[in-house]
């Protein structure tokens, strides 16, 4: 590509960034028709979608997590499927299965693959920890490879493909905690909190009236794919890439290069396993997406730091000593970030 073409491409990208900021504001307005508050969660969902990642939503029942995801998909007008994870759910209930079909004329029997609910653009895995590991693992290939393999044949998933899984942090009886390998596939882990009193008053008023929100389309699936490519083109300096790597490596008790002996002792005492390399590049990707959502075609330091908790909180495994001493994962993440600044 010539220098003139590079300049033209850069100008075009800047124009796309400004257009995206306008659309992102519209998208938030559309979602607010059905969802009261949760602006931070909505923005993080957008960052995750534009980065091509997947998201874990953790919150108690009744916080409208399912409605939020459904409204999000409606504003994008892309295919949405909800899967209720239960102890008796089988992998084929998610991915699909082969059936024997008989031709009514020739009486010939052939196998036909019937696609499961995972063949959608936005897939809500509701209470993902309610189903055994065998079924949880059915999502692994789909989330990483964007395909499903059945009877030796690969079936590509529709793009964009965005998995959102929910978990109830209170009730743990009869649940199967996600293995670390699967948790690592999720770009973000977001904590959905209670609304404040003013927001709850508005929620009650809306849900006890005849109000039915009409959600308008803001982005199409094709436009989302174009924006995911745009995110990859956002420039980021070497220093900021190194900052992302420093944050990830600082969380590792066996690979900690900090000169602060107190911090190294803290990590060794309270962290069993730190964040892997996926954390580093998810920090950079999320920073790029956050930058363009704010109308900037360049990554700043605050873009990296803003996403540390969503990226790291589910990748750091605390020790039993941490639980006994009341040291939460959020506290560990805070110490990790402070150590590199």
N, C-alpha and C positions, 0 to 999 in steps of 0.2 A: 504494500500500500504506500502511495506517495505521501509526501509531507502535506500537500494540499488536501488529499483525501482524509488524512488524519485530522486536520483542522476542521474539515467539514463534518466528519463524524462526531468530533467533540462538540461542535455547535449544535448538531442535531440532538445529541444526548442531553445537553443542558436544557434544550427546549422540552424534551420528554420529561425531565426531572420536574420542571415547573408545572407541566400538565399533570404529572402524577400527584404533586402536592395538592393541587386543586381537587383532583378526584378522591384522594385520601380523605380530605376534609368532608367531601360529599358523602363518602362511604360511612364515616363516623356519624354524620347527621342521619343517614338512613337507619343505621343500627340503633341510634338513640331513640328512634320512633318506637322500638319494641323493648329495648334494654335501657334501664335507668342506671346511670353511673358506669363503672367499670371501664373508664376511658383508657387507663393504662393497660388493661388486659386486651382491649380491642387493638391498640397500637402494637402491642407485642405479637398478636395474632397476624397482623399485617406484615410486620417485620419477618416473622417466621415463614409466611406464605411466599413473600417476595424473595426470600433466601432459598426457597426450595426445601425447607426443613419440615419437621413434624413437631407436634406440641403436646405436652402432658398438662392437663388441667386438674389441679388438686383443690378440693373444696367440699364443705359439708353439703348434704342434700338441701334443695330448695333455693339455691343461689342462681338459678336460671342458666346453668352451664349449657344444657342441651339447647335451650331457646337461643342462647347467644350464638352457638355454632350454626344452628339452622338459619338464623337471621343473616349471619355472615355469608353463608352460601347463597341465600336468596338475593343479597345485594350484588353478588357476582354472577348470578344466573348460571351456575354450574351444577352438575349432578351431585346430589347429596344423598348419602345413605347412613342410617343409624343402625348399629349392631349392638344389641343388649347382651353383654357377656354374662353367661350363667355357668354353673358347674357342669352342666350336661352339654354345653356347646362343643361341637366337633370342628376340626380344621376345615372340613369340606363345607360346613355351614357358612364359612367365611369366604373361602376361595372359590367354591363351586365344585361340581362333581360331574363325572361322565355317566350318561344314561344310555340304555339300549333302546333304539328307536326303530320301528318296523315300517317299511314302505307299504302303504295299503294296496298298491297295485302289484308290485313284484314280490312282496312278502320278504324282501331282503332286510336283514337286520344289520344296523350299523351303530357304532358308538357316536354319541354327540355330547360335546362338552357344554354344560349349562353353567354360565358364569354366576358367581356368588355376589353378595353385596359389596365386596371390596372393589368391584369394578365401577368406581365412581370417582369424581374429582375431589370431593370432600367426604371423608369417612369418619364418623364419630364412633369410637370404640368406647361405649358407655360401661363404666365400672370394669375396666380391663383386668383388674386383679381378682375378679370373681370367677375366672375360668382357669382351668389347669394349665401348666406350662406347655403342654403339647399343643393346645389351641392358641395360646399366646404366641408361640413360635411361628404360627402360620402367618403372622404379620411381618416377621423378620425379613424374609426375602422381598416381600412387597415394598416395605419401607426403604430398603437399601437398593434393590435392583430394579424397582418399578415394573415387576413382572411376577407372574404366578406360573409355577411349573406343575403340570398335571399329566400323569401317564407319559412322562418323558418329553412332553411338548411345552414350549414356552408361550405364555399368553401375555402380551404387553398390556399394562394398565393405561387407562386414559390419562392424558396430561392436560392441565396440571394435576398432581396427585398429592393430597394433603391429609395426613392422618392426625386426628385430635382424639386423645384418650383421656377419660376422666377417672379419678380415684376419690374415694371417700376416706379422709384421713382419720376418722373416728372409729368406725366399725371395722375391726380387723378379723373377727371370727368368721371362719370359712372362706378366707381369702388366700390368694397365692401371690406373694410379692413378686414383682417383676425382677428377673435376673439382671445383673449389672450390664450384661452384653446387650440386652434389649433396651434398658434405660438409656444407654449411650446412643441409641439410634434417634432418640428424641432431641431435637435441637434445643428446645426450651422446656423448662418445668415452671409453670405459673401457679401461684397460690391465689385462688379466688376467695376474697374476704367478704365479710358481711357488709351490707350497705350502711351508710351513716343514717341517722334518724330522718333527716330531710329527704334523702333518697328513698327510704323505706315508706315514708308517707306517700310519695308519688307512686311507688310500686303498688301500694294498697289501693289507691284511687284508680289506677289504670286497670287493675285486675278485678275490681268490683264494679266496673262500668261496662257499657256496651262497646267500648273503644276497640276497634280492630285496625291495627297499623297496616298500611300498604307500603311495602318495601319496593323501591324503584331500583332498576339495574344501574350499576355504576361502572363495572368492568366486566368484560367477557373473558372466557377461558383463554382465547388466543392472545388477548392483551396482557393477561397475567403472565403467560409464557414469554412474551416480549419483554416485560418488565423484569422477569427473573434473569434474562440475558443482560439487561441493562445494569442490574446490580453487580454482575460479574465484571462489568467494564469500568466501574467506579474506581478511580485511582486511590491507592493508599501508600503512604510512605513506609520506608524500611523501618524507621523508628517505631511506628505504630504496630507493625507486624511483630517486631521484637517485643513490644510491650505485651501483646496478646500471648506470646509464647512464654514470657516471664511469669505472667499471671498463672498460666496452666502449670508450669513446672514448679512454681512456688508452693503448689498444693500437694506435691508429691514428697512423702517422707523419706523415700530412698533416693531421690534425685533432686534434692534441694540445694541450690547453689548460693543461697543467701549468706551474706556476711554477718547477719544478725543472729547471734547464738541463741538468744532468748526466743526468737521466732522459730528457729530450727528445732529447738526443744519443744515448743508448743505444737508444731506440726507432728513431730515424732510421737508425742504423747497422746494427741487427740485425733490423728488421721491414720486410718488403716491403709486406705488406697486413695490416691489423688486423681485428678482429672487427666485423661489421656489426650493424645494429639487432636482428636475431634474437637475438644474444647477450644483449642487454639484457632482452628480455621472457622469454627462457628462464631467465635468472638469477632473475627474479622468480617465474615459475611454479614452478621447481624449489624455491625457498625456501618457497613456499606448501605444496607437497606435503611437503617435509621437516618443516615445522611440524606438520601434522596427523598425520604418522606418529609424531611424538613426543608427540602428545596435546595440542597447543596450537592454538587457533583464532586465532592472530595470528603474524605473521612477526617474527623477531628478526634482529639484525645478523648473528649467526653462521650463520643459515640462508642468507643471501646469500653469505657468504664460503666456506661449506662446499662450494659447487658451482662455484667459479670454474674449477678445472682441467678437470673434465668438459665444461663449456660452452665454454671458450676454447681448449683445446689443439689442436683441429682447425680452428679458425677463424683462427688466427694463422699467417701465411706468413712464415717466417724468410728472411733474405737468404743469399746464398752466403757472405758474410763471417761470419755467425753460425755456419754449419757449419764453416768453416775455423778459427774461434776456439773451437770447442767449446761454443757457447752453445745449449743445448737450448730447446725450446718451453716446457718446465716452468720453466726459469730465467726466461724472459721473462714468463710468467704471474705468477711470484712477485714480480718487480720491479714489474709492473703493479699488483698488489694492494697492495703496500707503498707505492706512490706516492699512493694515494688515502686511506690510513688516517692 
